[in-house]
Amino acid sequence: MQAIELLAEQRPCEVGLIGVSRGDTILGAHTLASFPTHDPRKGKRIAWAWIRKENRPRRVAIAEIHSENKVAYALEIERTSQEHAILVLARKDFQKVGSVDLQAFLLMCAMKRGWVSEDQLPAYRRKTTTHRDLVSIAVLESRIWRKVREVFEWAAICS
């Protein structure tokens, strides 16, 4: 989360951590979303979405990033206690994504046990990166911003 917060300080964008309402956790000044823990179609528990050692749902930090007239989202999930994965996601029209759509996306990720592939989300553009806790916050912030730029530049390439 520190790297995502650093984006707003060092890059030409506005950043805010958001939740998806159902299952959100408040940690200090931050709102974290949780992955859905039950598959509504089967009525069964999704094991991947649960952190057994801590007896809680796997959390995801979702940052809404505004730059000029474009909106993207940086999602950071816990993969293990020392490894996190980041996904930069934007609608192809670069408009906001509603909380219902984010909840549906998180459910798809939970059932897949990781990020959903781009071909499963034809209306979105996405980029990913993985990091270990050993990576400095500044390096991570730079990686995230590079992915955000790549997603935003996609519009110029396709025009």
N, C-alpha and C positions, 0 to 999 in steps of 0.2 A: 504494500500500500504506500510505502514511503516514496517509491520510485514514481508511482502514478501521481501522487501529490506534487512531486518535484516538477512534473511536466508543466503545471500551471505557473510555476515560478520562473522557469527557464525557456519556455517555448511560447510562440504566438497562439495561445489557445486558452480556453476556460475549461476547467476540469472540476467535476463534482462526483463524489461517490454516491451511488443510488442503491436502493433495494428494489425488490419486486413485491413487497408487502407480505405475502404469506411466507412464514418461516424466517423472516429477517431477524438478525441479531444485532444489537447495539453494543459496540465496543468503544467506549469513550465517546469521541466525537464522530465515530464512523458507523455506517450502516453496512452490514454484510448480508448478502443473500445466502440462502442454503439450497443445496440441490434437493429436489423432491426425493423422498425416501420410499415412496410406494408407487408402483405401476398401476394407474387407474384402470387399464384394460384387463389386467390379470388379477388385481387386488393383492399382489404379492409385494414384499419388501424388496427394494433394489439394494443389494448388499454393497455395491461399489460406492453408493452415495453416503455410506455410514462410516464414520471414524470409530472403530470399535474400542480402541484404547481409551478414548475420551468419552465414549458413549454419546455421540452427537452427530448430526448431519455434517457432511463435508461442506465447507463454506466457500463462497466465491465473492471476491470484491469486484464490483462492477462500477467502472468510471465512465461517465458520459463526457465526451470530449467535443467541444465546439471550436471550430476554427473557420473563420469567415462564415460562409453560409452552409457549412457541412457539419454533420454530426457523426461521430464514430463512438464505439464502445470498446474499452479495454477490460477484459475479464481475466482475473487471476485466480486460479484454483490451487488448492493444496493437493499435490500428488502424493507426497510423503512428507514426513516432518522436516526434511531438508531439501525438498525439490518442489518447485512450483511451476505451473505452466500458464502462459499468457496467450490470450487470443484477442486480436484486434478485429472487430466486426463492424461493418457498416452496411446499411441498406444501399442498393445500387443507386437510389435517388438521393442518398445522403440525408434523409429525413430521420426524425426521432423514431425509435422502436418503443412500442408500448409495453407496459409491464406484463400484460397477458402474453404477448409474443415472446418476451424474455423468459417467462415461466415455462412456456411450451418448449423453448430452445433448451433450457436447463434440464427439462424432463428428457428430451431427446439425448442430451449429453450423458445424463445419468444412466439411461438404458444402454447406451453405447459404451459406457465406461471411459469416456474421454470426449474430446471435441468432435462435433459432428463434421463430416467432410463437406467440402464446398459444393459437390454435386447434389447433396441432400438439401442444400439451401440456395436454390437458384436465384433468389431475389437479393442475396447478400454477397458481399466481397469480404474475404477474411485473410489474415496472416497470423502465424503462430511463432512463439519462441518459448524455450524452456530454460530455467535457471536454477542453480543451487544457491543455498544461503551464503556461500562463499563469495559470490559475485557482489561487487560494491553497488551501492544504490545508484551512483552516478552512471556506472556502466549499464545497469538495468534500465534506467530512465532513457539513456541514449538508444538502447535496443527497442524499447517500446515506441519512442518517437519515430524511429526509422520505419517501424511497421505501420504506424499511423500515416506517415507520409506516403508509403507505398500504396496503402488503401486509398488515400485521397488522390494520388496521382493516377490511379487506375481510370478515373473519370476523364482525365485529359487524353489518355491513350485511346480510350474507346470513343471519344468524340470525333 
